[in-house]
Amino acid sequence: MRTLSRRLSLWLALFAVLAPACTDDEAGTEPGPADERPRDEPGEPGEDAPGDTSGGETDGEGDPDDGGETPTPEEPGVSLLALSAEGAIWSVPFDPDQREYELTVPLLISSVSFVAEIGPGAVVSIDGVELAASGSVDVELPKGETTLVTVAARGADGSSVEYSLAVTRGVTAASYVKPSRLAEGLGFGFRLAADGDVLVVGAAGGAFVFERDALGAVREAQELVPELATTGFGAAVAVAGDYAFVGARTPGRVFAYRRTASEWESKQTLAPPELEDAQDFGLSVASNGDVLVVGAPGADRAFVYRRDADGFYELEDTLRPGGSGSVSFGGAVAISPGGRIAVGALYDDSDVRGTNGKPTGKGARSSGAVYVFDRREDGLWGRTWFVKASNADASDGFGYDVAIDDRHLVVGAWSEGSGGADPDDNSVGGAGAAYVFEHTFDWIRETGYLKSPTPREFEAFGKAVAVEGGVIAVGTDSDSTFGVGIDPPENDGYAPGTGAVVLFYLVDGAWTRGELIKASNAEDYDRFGKSVALSRSRVFVGAMTESGGSTGVGGDQSNNDVPRSGAVYLY
């Protein structure tokens, strides 16, 4: 009550002083005591100073003890509300209050589109290009290098801020991947399959799932475990959407897993339909989600399964080669998103060439072939094409690996022997090659003959192939080129079994050789390029006998503590 009395007395005294100067119109707007008191005058003992919200009993409107809101000074307008970069991996999410960032982009992305959301009246400059409204700016990125991108923002109130983005295209420390469980001879990277944000890695006795998080970084999600004791679990892997598949050698089985909110759970175990089909069942697998293809090359079979409404795969058809004799039909299988199946027959002996022949004759022993199948109206699968290389010769190994999308079929011939200039010279035995066939429903034709930049004997170019749109990756795990990283300088060095991957691009209707990729820690007999995969402009490469002892992503690459444990590299 004493505080209230003092305030009433003060108000009356002030009113007496000011009243004579007021007009009738001003009488209702007289200032209160807080408005009149000089800014540097302290309040009376026992009374809160004007604007003080630290404590004390008050009864004025808007005071803390009454639950009112205290006015705050107006803050400068935010000029850059959000910033994103399509296809890039951010070290941390963008925050307008943080000034420096590190980003990485896949090797196959040559430019990044930075998209800015801008506040009212603000202006943002990205790499020197001004935006007065929300929009995007494309920035070119040299391969294998770090580009500094500056983003400057100026608010409507005149405030300004600058952001620094270090963007690396291609190889970074995070490109080196090892599993959480290491063992000598594990062979991590023996097989690879990628789809969207999921990578499945097969090993000699294991299979691991990696996923990309919200920032685009890769992390190990789970080691897959078979439902029964097997040997060679991880001999083949496939992934399509929320389903992953792992083949085992003995007994021949394929294990299907389904992704839930928290894990990859075992969904189904597929066994050979008949005992006679058991030879190498599961040595190759491929899926586009709706359809699963399982190869059994020891039985010269491939089995087609279709997913039912409950998510289980039911046998739909059994595929067989034409001709006679064992041809290792099913050693490699692939299926396009649209549902066309390609099956390799590595030991086919037929002496025809090109895409219009039939599997007849025995004049080209183990030259190899690929069979192409389409689903008929009756629900069964019929052979559409029998595909041979245009320069088919004995022991070429055509069909060792196959990859297919809705436009291109790619076939590896790991022991083809030409030196490159003349496809028929056979002067470099075992150098290897890869062949590209463009296909539609009505026709198929060879449109690309791919060779290593420096063909050498027994380097097995074409041992692994992958295709996505206008990009092809070809692995050669016996490559002996000396060097590390992307496009190492030409030299006369010799590094046996280090391995390599070569990229090819479709440019103006022709396939053009691009980057030669070596491991960032390449060493003799690491077998980099044993497996390859492409997904969403990323390149994945397996090196099944690499010996690093680190675990996880981006670990130490400098030691050889766990021999032949294997590694995977991301670009």
Order of alpha helices (4+ residues) and beta strands (2+ residues): alpha-alpha-beta-beta-beta-beta-beta-beta-beta-beta-beta-beta-beta-beta-beta-beta-beta-beta-beta-beta-beta-beta-beta-beta-beta-beta-beta-beta-beta-beta-beta-beta-beta-beta-beta-beta-beta-beta-beta-beta
